[in-house]
Amino acid sequence: MRRKVIALLATGLMTVGIALPAPAATGSDFAGQWTSTDAADGSNQLLRLVAQGPNGVRATLFDDGGSIACGSVDIPVIAIGEGDVSGDDLTIDYRVKCLDGTPASTATVVYTLQPDGTLTENITATVWTR
């Protein structure tokens, strides 16, 4: 009987070890070049992320049609920013420049690292791939 109890306890402890959550993402998990088609207007987007320390990221975003930021899909956008990783989310504060001379603005975007290796973005639910 004692052996059965010990075996059950050992099995229970191993199950607890298997059920532990995956470690949180780091800046390196987000680093790289990402592309997407903007879910809001169909424009092409390119995002370059560079890790800065364990949880920091520098970002450069180019969108060939800035309908949300600039009011027209015919106006390209470049945005530069810095962000921090928390859990599986990367929050970036961007300085946004419409390439038609419109005054610069700011935007905060949250990207979530998905289990399949893609990113989703909180503003338009756009999916980014490497």
Summary of the structure (lengths in Angstrom):
residues: 130
radius of gyration: 20.7
end to end distance: 55.4
largest distance: 80.7
contacts: 367
relative contact order: 0.17
helix: 19%
strand: 45%
